Amino acid sequence: MALLARLAEHWQLKLLSLAFAVGLWMFVASEEQFDARYTVPLELVSVPSGLEVTALASEMVDVRVRGRRSVLARVNERDFRARLSLADAQPGEAAVALLPQHVTAPGGVAVVGVTPGRVKLTLVVRQ
């Protein structure tokens, strides 16, 4: 019975606190998603030994991302990394697909697109 009496004490303040908590949760949970675009340098990784890249059509890529406004306000281009693996590349000209999976982004940010979608490059045998 003492527990019930303690719960009933200051019930108006407890109800007000609950209403405030629910309102705050609804505000945070319903924050809209926004899109943003960043220009990020393209890194070529895992270039096979004995080969070198002599021509690269695009050294910068546009990354389209989606996230909450509060998260996007805290990020910039340096927080993203666009990496393209050339592990299976052969000498000659190639057009390699560049996908959203090739871009690492901060938590709370989803990569939804990368432009260009294909990167043209030339690999030659190192002399």
DSSP file (Angstrom, degrees, kcal/mol; ACC not computed):
  #  RESIDUE AA STRUCTURE BP1 BP2  ACC     N-H-->O    O-->H-N    N-H-->O    O-->H-N    TCO  KAPPA ALPHA  PHI   PSI    X-CA   Y-CA   Z-CA
    1    1 A M     >        0   0    0      0, 0.0     4,-2.0     0, 0.0     5,-0.2   0.000 360.0 360.0 360.0 -33.6    0.0    0.0    0.0
    2    2 A A  H  >  +     0   0    0      1,-0.2     4,-2.0     2,-0.2     5,-0.1   0.857 360.0  53.8 -65.5 -34.1    2.9    2.3    0.7
    3    3 A L  H  > S+     0   0    0      2,-0.2     4,-2.2     1,-0.2    -1,-0.2   0.922 107.9  49.1 -65.8 -44.1    4.2    1.9   -2.8
    4    4 A L  H  > S+     0   0    0      1,-0.2     4,-1.6     2,-0.2    -2,-0.2   0.880 110.3  51.1 -62.5 -38.7    0.8    2.9   -4.3
    5    5 A A  H  X S+     0   0    0     -4,-2.0     4,-0.8     1,-0.2    -1,-0.2   0.879 109.8  49.9 -66.7 -37.7    0.7    5.9   -2.1
    6    6 A R  H  < S+     0   0    0     -4,-2.0     3,-0.4     1,-0.2    -2,-0.2   0.869 109.0  52.1 -69.5 -35.7    4.2    7.0   -3.2
    7    7 A L  H  < S+     0   0    0     -4,-2.2    -1,-0.2     1,-0.2    -2,-0.2   0.852 108.1  52.0 -67.2 -33.0    3.2    6.5   -6.9
    8    8 A A  H >< S+     0   0    0     -4,-1.6     3,-1.1    -5,-0.2    -1,-0.2   0.669  86.4 105.5 -78.2 -16.6    0.2    8.8   -6.3
    9    9 A E  T 3< S-     0   0    0     -4,-0.8     5,-0.1    -3,-0.4    -3,-0.0  -0.415  96.5  -2.7 -64.5 137.0    2.3   11.5   -4.8
   10   10 A H  T 3> S+     0   0    0      1,-0.1     4,-1.8    -2,-0.1     3,-0.4   0.859  79.5 164.7  50.2  43.7    2.8   14.5   -7.1
   11   11 A W  H <>  +     0   0    0     -3,-1.1     4,-2.3     1,-0.2     5,-0.2   0.788  67.7  60.8 -62.9 -27.7    0.9   12.7   -9.9
   12   12 A Q  H  > S+     0   0    0      2,-0.2     4,-2.3     1,-0.2    -1,-0.2   0.919 106.0  45.7 -66.3 -42.7    0.6   16.0  -11.8
   13   13 A L  H  > S+     0   0    0     -3,-0.4     4,-2.5     2,-0.2    -2,-0.2   0.889 112.7  51.0 -66.6 -38.1    4.3   16.4  -12.1
   14   14 A K  H  X S+     0   0    0     -4,-1.8     4,-2.1     2,-0.2    -2,-0.2   0.901 111.2  47.8 -66.2 -39.9    4.7   12.8  -13.1
   15   15 A L  H  X S+     0   0    0     -4,-2.3     4,-2.4     2,-0.2    -2,-0.2   0.901 112.0  49.9 -66.6 -41.2    2.1   13.1  -15.8
   16   16 A L  H  X S+     0   0    0     -4,-2.3     4,-2.4     2,-0.2    -2,-0.2   0.901 110.2  50.6 -63.6 -41.2    3.7   16.3  -17.1
   17   17 A S  H  X S+     0   0    0     -4,-2.5     4,-2.3     2,-0.2    -2,-0.2   0.903 110.5  49.3 -62.8 -41.7    7.1   14.6  -17.2
   18   18 A L  H  X S+     0   0    0     -4,-2.1     4,-2.4     2,-0.2    -2,-0.2   0.920 111.0  49.1 -64.3 -44.2    5.6   11.7  -19.2
   19   19 A A  H  X S+     0   0    0     -4,-2.4     4,-2.4     1,-0.2    -2,-0.2   0.903 111.5  49.8 -62.5 -41.2    3.9   14.0  -21.7
   20   20 A F  H  X S+     0   0    0     -4,-2.4     4,-2.5     2,-0.2    -2,-0.2   0.917 110.9  49.3 -63.5 -43.6    7.2   15.9  -22.1
   21   21 A A  H  X S+     0   0    0     -4,-2.3     4,-2.4     2,-0.2    -2,-0.2   0.908 112.1  47.9 -63.4 -43.0    9.1   12.7  -22.7
   22   22 A V  H  X S+     0   0    0     -4,-2.4     4,-2.4     2,-0.2    -1,-0.2   0.916 112.3  49.6 -65.2 -42.5    6.6   11.5  -25.3
   23   23 A G  H  X S+     0   0    0     -4,-2.4     4,-2.0     2,-0.2    -2,-0.2   0.911 111.7  47.8 -62.7 -42.8    6.6   14.8  -27.1
   24   24 A L  H  X S+     0   0    0     -4,-2.5     4,-2.3     2,-0.2     5,-0.2   0.910 111.4  50.7 -64.3 -42.4   10.4   14.9  -27.2
   25   25 A W  H  X S+     0   0    0     -4,-2.4     4,-2.8     1,-0.2     5,-0.2   0.914 109.8  50.3 -61.8 -42.6   10.5   11.3  -28.5
   26   26 A M  H  X S+     0   0    0     -4,-2.4     4,-1.7     1,-0.2    -1,-0.2   0.890 109.9  51.1 -64.2 -38.9    8.0   12.1  -31.3
   27   27 A F  H  < S+     0   0    0     -4,-2.0     4,-0.2     2,-0.2    -2,-0.2   0.938 115.1  41.2 -63.3 -46.9   10.0   15.2  -32.3
   28   28 A V  H >< S+     0   0    0     -4,-2.3     3,-1.1     1,-0.2    -2,-0.2   0.910 115.7  49.4 -68.9 -42.6   13.3   13.2  -32.6
   29   29 A A  H 3< S+     0   0    0     -4,-2.8    -1,-0.2     1,-0.2    -2,-0.2   0.787 112.1  48.3 -69.5 -27.2   11.7   10.1  -34.2
   30   30 A S  T 3< S+     0   0    0     -4,-1.7    -1,-0.2    -5,-0.2    -2,-0.2   0.336  74.9 135.3 -98.5   8.8    9.9   12.2  -36.9
   31   31 A E    <   -     0   0    0     -3,-1.1    -3,-0.1    -4,-0.2    -4,-0.0  -0.369  60.4-112.6 -59.6 130.8   12.8   14.3  -38.0
   32   32 A E        -     0   0    0      1,-0.1    37,-0.8    -2,-0.1     2,-0.4  -0.198  20.7-117.3 -67.7 153.9   12.7   14.4  -41.8
   33   33 A Q  E     -A   68   0A   0     35,-0.2     2,-0.3    -3,-0.1    35,-0.2  -0.749  32.7-165.8 -88.8 138.1   15.3   12.8  -44.0
   34   34 A F  E     -A   67   0A   0     33,-3.4    33,-2.4    -2,-0.4     2,-0.3  -0.891  13.3-131.3-124.3 155.5   17.2   15.2  -46.2
   35   35 A D  E     +A   66   0A   0     -2,-0.3     2,-0.3    31,-0.2    31,-0.2  -0.786  25.1 176.7-103.1 149.1   19.5   14.7  -49.2
   36   36 A A  E     -A   65   0A   0     29,-2.1    29,-2.7    -2,-0.3     2,-0.4  -0.957  18.5-140.9-144.7 162.7   22.9   16.3  -49.7
   37   37 A R  E     -A   64   0A   0     -2,-0.3     2,-0.3    27,-0.2    27,-0.2  -0.993  16.7-176.4-131.1 134.1   25.7   16.1  -52.2
   38   38 A Y  E     -A   63   0A   0     25,-2.4    25,-3.3    -2,-0.4     2,-0.6  -0.961  23.3-133.9-129.3 146.8   29.4   16.0  -51.6
   39   39 A T  E     -A   62   0A   0     -2,-0.3    23,-0.2    23,-0.2    38,-0.0  -0.910  33.1-178.9-101.9 122.0   32.4   16.0  -53.9
   40   40 A V  E     -A   61   0A   0     21,-3.0    21,-2.9    -2,-0.6     2,-0.1  -0.938  29.2-112.0-126.6 139.3   34.9   13.4  -52.8
   41   41 A P  E     -A   60   0A   0      0, 0.0    41,-0.9     0, 0.0     2,-0.5  -0.460  33.1-124.4 -68.7 143.4   38.3   12.3  -54.2
   42   42 A L  E     -c   82   0B   0     17,-3.0     2,-0.5    -2,-0.1    41,-0.2  -0.786  21.7-156.7 -91.6 125.9   38.4    8.8  -55.7
   43   43 A E  E     -c   83   0B   0     39,-3.1    41,-2.9    -2,-0.5     2,-0.6  -0.886   4.6-149.4-103.6 131.1   41.0    6.5  -54.3
   44   44 A L  E     -c   84   0B   0     -2,-0.5     2,-0.3    39,-0.2     3,-0.2  -0.892  24.4-178.4 -98.7 122.4   42.3    3.6  -56.3
   45   45 A V  E     +c   85   0B   0     39,-2.4    41,-2.7    -2,-0.6    42,-0.2  -0.811  52.0  25.0-121.3 160.5   43.3    0.7  -54.1
   46   46 A S        +     0   0    0     -2,-0.3    -1,-0.2    39,-0.2     3,-0.1   0.855  68.0 179.9  57.3  41.4   44.7   -2.8  -54.7
   47   47 A V        -     0   0    0     -3,-0.2    -1,-0.2     1,-0.1    40,-0.2  -0.601  37.4-107.0 -68.9 126.3   46.4   -1.9  -58.0
   48   48 A P    >   -     0   0    0      0, 0.0     3,-1.8     0, 0.0    -1,-0.1  -0.216  38.1 -99.2 -57.4 143.2   48.1   -5.2  -59.1
   49   49 A S  T 3  S+     0   0    0      1,-0.3     3,-0.1    -3,-0.1     0, 0.0  -0.370 110.3  31.0 -63.7 140.8   51.9   -5.1  -58.7
   50   50 A G  T 3  S+     0   0    0      1,-0.3    76,-3.2    -3,-0.1     2,-0.3   0.318 105.6  92.0  91.9  -7.3   53.6   -4.4  -62.0
   51   51 A L  E <   -E  125   0C   0     -3,-1.8     2,-0.3    74,-0.3    -1,-0.3  -0.878  51.1-172.2-117.7 152.4   50.8   -2.2  -63.2
   52   52 A E  E     -E  124   0C   0     72,-2.3    72,-2.5    -2,-0.3     2,-0.6  -0.992  27.8-116.6-140.5 151.7   50.2    1.5  -63.0
   53   53 A V  E     +E  123   0C   0     -2,-0.3    70,-0.2    70,-0.2     3,-0.1  -0.757  32.2 170.9 -87.0 121.4   47.3    3.8  -63.8
   54   54 A T  E     +     0   0C   0     68,-2.5     2,-0.4    -2,-0.6    -1,-0.2   0.671  67.3  29.4-104.1 -22.0   48.3    6.3  -66.5
   55   55 A A  E     +E  122   0C   0     67,-1.1    67,-2.3     0, 0.0     2,-0.4  -0.994  57.3 179.9-142.2 133.5   44.9    7.8  -67.2
   56   56 A L  E     -E  121   0C   0     -2,-0.4    65,-0.2    65,-0.2     3,-0.2  -0.980  17.7-153.8-134.2 119.7   41.9    8.3  -65.0
   57   57 A A  S    S+     0   0    0     63,-3.1     2,-0.4    -2,-0.4    64,-0.1   0.832  84.0  20.8 -64.7 -33.5   38.8   10.0  -66.4
   58   58 A S        +     0   0    0     62,-0.3    -1,-0.2     1,-0.1     3,-0.0  -0.942  49.7 178.2-143.9 117.5   37.6   11.3  -63.1
   59   59 A E  S    S+     0   0    0     -2,-0.4   -17,-3.0    -3,-0.2     2,-0.4   0.619  79.1  50.5 -89.7 -13.6   39.6   11.9  -59.9
   60   60 A M  E     -A   41   0A   0    -19,-0.3     2,-0.3   -21,-0.0    -1,-0.0  -0.945  68.3-165.3-123.4 145.0   36.6   13.4  -58.1
   61   61 A V  E     -A   40   0A   0    -21,-2.9   -21,-3.0    -2,-0.4     2,-0.5  -0.950  20.9-124.3-128.3 150.6   33.1   11.9  -57.7
   62   62 A D  E     -AB  39 115A   0     53,-3.0    53,-2.6    -2,-0.3     2,-0.5  -0.829  25.2-160.3 -92.7 128.5   29.8   13.3  -56.6
   63   63 A V  E     -AB  38 114A   0    -25,-3.3   -25,-2.4    -2,-0.5     2,-0.5  -0.948   2.9-156.1-114.0 122.1   28.3   11.4  -53.7
   64   64 A R  E     +AB  37 113A   0     49,-2.8    48,-2.7    -2,-0.5    49,-1.5  -0.862  21.4 178.5 -97.3 126.9   24.6   11.7  -53.0
   65   65 A V  E     -AB  36 111A   0    -29,-2.7   -29,-2.1    -2,-0.5     2,-0.4  -0.841  19.4-150.2-128.4 162.8   23.6   10.9  -49.4
   66   66 A R  E     +AB  35 110A   0     44,-2.5    44,-2.8    -2,-0.3     2,-0.3  -0.996  34.5 120.7-134.0 139.2   20.5   10.9  -47.2
   67   67 A G  E     -AB  34 109A   0    -33,-2.4   -33,-3.4    -2,-0.4    42,-0.1  -0.978  61.3 -55.8-175.8 177.1   20.2   11.5  -43.5
   68   68 A R  E  >  -A   33   0A   0     40,-0.6     4,-2.8    -2,-0.3     3,-0.5  -0.399  48.4-119.7 -69.0 148.5   18.7   13.6  -40.8
   69   69 A R  H  > S+     0   0    0    -37,-0.8     4,-1.9     1,-0.2     5,-0.1   0.884 113.4  54.9 -57.0 -40.9   19.3   17.3  -41.0
   70   70 A S  H  4 S+     0   0    0      1,-0.2     4,-0.3     2,-0.2    -1,-0.2   0.850 112.0  43.8 -64.9 -33.7   21.1   17.3  -37.6
   71   71 A V  H >4 S+     0   0    0     -3,-0.5     3,-1.4     1,-0.2     4,-0.4   0.921 112.6  50.7 -75.2 -45.7   23.5   14.6  -38.8
   72   72 A L  H >< S+     0   0    0     -4,-2.8     3,-0.8     1,-0.3    -2,-0.2   0.783 101.6  63.5 -64.7 -26.2   24.1   16.1  -42.2
   73   73 A A  T 3< S+     0   0    0     -4,-1.9    -1,-0.3    -5,-0.2    -2,-0.2   0.729 104.1  48.5 -68.8 -20.1   24.9   19.5  -40.6
   74   74 A R  T <  S+     0   0    0     -3,-1.4     2,-0.3    -4,-0.3    -1,-0.2   0.483 100.1  77.3 -99.3  -3.6   27.9   17.9  -38.8
   75   75 A V    <   +     0   0    0     -3,-0.8     2,-0.3    -4,-0.4    -4,-0.0  -0.718  50.5 175.9-108.9 158.3   29.5   16.1  -41.8
   76   76 A N    >   -     0   0    0     -2,-0.3     3,-2.0   -38,-0.0     4,-0.2  -0.846  51.3 -76.6-144.1-177.0   31.7   17.4  -44.7
   77   77 A E  G >  S+     0   0    0      1,-0.3     3,-1.7    -2,-0.3   -39,-0.1   0.811 121.9  63.9 -55.9 -34.2   33.6   16.0  -47.6
   78   78 A R  G 3  S+     0   0    0      1,-0.3    -1,-0.3   -38,-0.1   -38,-0.0   0.670  92.4  65.3 -67.8 -14.5   36.5   14.7  -45.5
   79   79 A D  G <  S+     0   0    0     -3,-2.0     2,-0.3    27,-0.0    -1,-0.3   0.531  94.3  72.1 -84.0  -6.0   34.1   12.3  -43.7
   80   80 A F    <   -     0   0    0     -3,-1.7     2,-0.4    -4,-0.2    25,-0.2  -0.824  60.2-165.4-112.3 149.6   33.5   10.3  -46.9
   81   81 A R  E     - D   0 104B   0     23,-1.7    23,-2.6    -2,-0.3     2,-0.7  -0.980   4.5-163.5-135.7 122.7   35.9    7.9  -48.7
   82   82 A A  E     +cD  42 103B   0    -41,-0.9   -39,-3.1    -2,-0.4     2,-0.5  -0.921  19.2 178.6-104.9 111.9   35.3    6.7  -52.3
   83   83 A R  E     -c   43   0B   0     19,-2.7     2,-0.5    -2,-0.7   -39,-0.2  -0.956  14.0-167.8-121.6 130.7   37.5    3.6  -52.9
   84   84 A L  E     -c   44   0B   0    -41,-2.9   -39,-2.4    -2,-0.5     2,-0.4  -0.969  16.1-142.1-118.7 119.5   37.7    1.6  -56.0
   85   85 A S  E     -c   45   0B   0     -2,-0.5   -39,-0.2   -41,-0.2     3,-0.2  -0.653  17.4-177.5 -84.4 132.0   39.5   -1.7  -55.9
   86   86 A L    >   +     0   0    0    -41,-2.7     3,-1.9    -2,-0.4   -40,-0.1  -0.022  41.1 127.5-111.8  26.9   41.5   -2.7  -59.0
   87   87 A A  T 3  S+     0   0    0      1,-0.3    -1,-0.1   -42,-0.2   -41,-0.1   0.826  79.3  37.3 -56.7 -36.3   42.6   -6.1  -57.6
   88   88 A D  T 3  S+     0   0    0     -3,-0.2    -1,-0.3   -40,-0.0   -41,-0.1   0.223  89.8 132.3-101.3  14.6   41.4   -8.0  -60.7
   89   89 A A    <   -     0   0    0     -3,-1.9    -3,-0.1     1,-0.0     3,-0.0  -0.319  38.9-158.2 -72.7 150.0   42.4   -5.3  -63.3
   90   90 A Q        -     0   0    0      1,-0.1    33,-0.2     3,-0.1    -2,-0.0  -0.830  35.3 -80.5-119.4 159.0   44.4   -6.2  -66.4
   91   91 A P  S    S+     0   0    0      0, 0.0     2,-0.2     0, 0.0    33,-0.2  -0.293  92.2  46.8 -59.9 145.7   46.5   -4.0  -68.6
   92   92 A G  E    S-F  123   0C   0     31,-3.3    31,-2.7     2,-0.1     2,-0.3  -0.724  99.1 -31.9 120.5-170.3   44.6   -1.8  -71.1
   93   93 A E  E     +F  122   0C   0     -2,-0.2     2,-0.3    29,-0.2    29,-0.2  -0.637  60.3 175.4 -87.3 144.8   41.6    0.5  -70.9
   94   94 A A  E     -F  121   0C   0     27,-2.6    27,-2.6    -2,-0.3     2,-0.5  -0.991  29.1-148.7-146.7 152.3   38.8   -0.3  -68.6
   95   95 A A  E     -F  120   0C   0     -2,-0.3     2,-0.4    25,-0.2    25,-0.2  -0.963  25.4-165.4-121.4 110.8   35.5    1.1  -67.4
   96   96 A V  E     -F  119   0C   0     23,-2.7    23,-2.9    -2,-0.5     2,-0.2  -0.823  21.4-116.8-104.9 132.9   34.9    0.1  -63.8
   97   97 A A  E     -F  118   0C   0     -2,-0.4     2,-0.6    21,-0.2    21,-0.3  -0.435  21.6-154.7 -67.4 135.6   31.5    0.4  -62.1
   98   98 A L        -     0   0    0     19,-3.5    16,-0.2    -2,-0.2   -14,-0.1  -0.957  20.7-179.1-114.4 112.4   31.4    2.8  -59.2
   99   99 A L    >   -     0   0    0     -2,-0.6     3,-2.0    14,-0.1     4,-0.2  -0.663  43.9-106.7-111.8 161.7   28.6    1.9  -56.7
  100  100 A P  G >  S+     0   0    0      0, 0.0     3,-1.6     0, 0.0    11,-0.1   0.794 117.2  67.4 -56.0 -27.5   27.3    3.4  -53.5
  101  101 A Q  G 3  S+     0   0    0      1,-0.3    -3,-0.0     3,-0.0    10,-0.0   0.701  89.9  64.3 -66.6 -18.6   28.9    0.4  -51.7
  102  102 A H  G <  S+     0   0    0     -3,-2.0   -19,-2.7   -20,-0.1     2,-0.5   0.486  91.8  77.8 -82.2  -2.9   32.3    1.8  -52.7
  103  103 A V  E <   -D   82   0B   0     -3,-1.6     2,-0.4   -21,-0.2   -21,-0.2  -0.926  67.9-153.0-112.4 126.6   31.8    4.8  -50.5
  104  104 A T  E     -D   81   0B   0    -23,-2.6   -23,-1.7    -2,-0.5    -2,-0.0  -0.819  20.2-176.7 -95.9 139.0   32.2    4.8  -46.7
  105  105 A A        -     0   0    0     -2,-0.4   -25,-0.1   -25,-0.2     3,-0.1  -0.893  30.0 -91.3-132.4 159.0   30.1    7.3  -44.9
  106  106 A P    >   -     0   0    0      0, 0.0     3,-1.5     0, 0.0    -1,-0.1  -0.220  60.4 -77.4 -64.7 161.5   29.7    8.4  -41.2
  107  107 A G  T 3  S+     0   0    0      1,-0.2     3,-0.1     3,-0.0     0, 0.0  -0.306 118.5  28.5 -60.6 141.7   27.0    6.7  -39.1
  108  108 A G  T 3  S+     0   0    0      1,-0.2   -40,-0.6    -3,-0.1     2,-0.4   0.446 100.4 101.3  86.5   1.1   23.5    7.9  -39.7
  109  109 A V  E <   -B   67   0A   0     -3,-1.5     2,-0.5   -42,-0.1    -1,-0.2  -0.978  55.4-159.3-121.8 128.6   24.2    8.8  -43.3
  110  110 A A  E     -B   66   0A   0    -44,-2.8   -44,-2.5    -2,-0.4     2,-0.6  -0.911  15.7-134.5-108.6 131.6   23.2    6.5  -46.2
  111  111 A V  E     +B   65   0A   0     -2,-0.5   -46,-0.3   -46,-0.2     3,-0.1  -0.738  27.7 172.6 -82.3 122.8   24.9    6.7  -49.6
  112  112 A V  E     +     0   0A   0    -48,-2.7     2,-0.3    -2,-0.6   -47,-0.2   0.563  59.1   1.6-109.2 -12.7   22.1    6.7  -52.3
  113  113 A G  E     -B   64   0A   0    -49,-1.5   -49,-2.8   -13,-0.1     2,-0.4  -0.966  49.4-153.3-171.1 155.5   24.1    7.4  -55.4
  114  114 A V  E     -B   63   0A   0     -2,-0.3   -51,-0.2   -51,-0.2   -16,-0.1  -1.000  26.0-125.3-135.5 134.7   27.5    8.1  -57.0
  115  115 A T  E    S+B   62   0A   0    -53,-2.6   -53,-3.0    -2,-0.4     2,-0.1  -0.996  91.6  36.6-126.1 128.3   28.3   10.1  -60.1
  116  116 A P  S    S-     0   0    0      0, 0.0    -1,-0.1     0, 0.0     3,-0.1   0.526  72.8-160.3 -76.8 158.9   29.8    9.0  -62.4
  117  117 A G  S    S+     0   0    0      1,-0.1   -19,-3.5    -2,-0.1     2,-0.4   0.684  79.6  37.4 -80.0 -18.8   28.5    5.4  -62.3
  118  118 A R  E    S- F   0  97C   0    -21,-0.3     2,-0.5     2,-0.0   -21,-0.2  -0.996  71.8-152.1-134.1 139.3   31.5    4.1  -64.3
  119  119 A V  E     - F   0  96C   0    -23,-2.9   -23,-2.7    -2,-0.4     2,-0.4  -0.951  10.4-148.4-114.4 124.4   35.1    5.3  -64.2
  120  120 A K  E     + F   0  95C   0     -2,-0.5   -63,-3.1   -25,-0.2   -62,-0.3  -0.754  28.7 159.1 -91.9 135.7   37.3    5.0  -67.2
  121  121 A L  E     -EF  56  94C   0    -27,-2.6   -27,-2.6    -2,-0.4     2,-0.4  -0.969  33.1-132.8-149.8 163.8   41.0    4.3  -66.7
  122  122 A T  E     -EF  55  93C   0    -67,-2.3   -68,-2.5    -2,-0.3   -67,-1.1  -0.987  16.4-165.8-124.4 129.0   44.0    3.0  -68.4
  123  123 A L  E     -EF  53  92C   0    -31,-2.7   -31,-3.3    -2,-0.4     2,-0.3  -0.932   9.5-178.2-113.0 135.3   46.5    0.5  -66.9
  124  124 A V  E     -E   52   0C   0    -72,-2.5   -72,-2.3    -2,-0.4     2,-0.4  -0.913  36.6 -95.7-128.9 159.0   49.9   -0.2  -68.3
  125  125 A V  E     -E   51   0C   0     -2,-0.3   -74,-0.3   -74,-0.2     2,-0.2  -0.594  47.1-116.1 -73.5 128.9   52.7   -2.5  -67.4
  126  126 A R              0   0    0    -76,-3.2    -1,-0.1    -2,-0.4    -3,-0.0  -0.445 360.0 360.0 -68.3 134.0   55.2   -0.6  -65.2
  127  127 A Q              0   0    0     -2,-0.2    -1,-0.1    -3,-0.0    -2,-0.0   0.430 360.0 360.0 -88.9 360.0   58.6   -0.3  -66.9
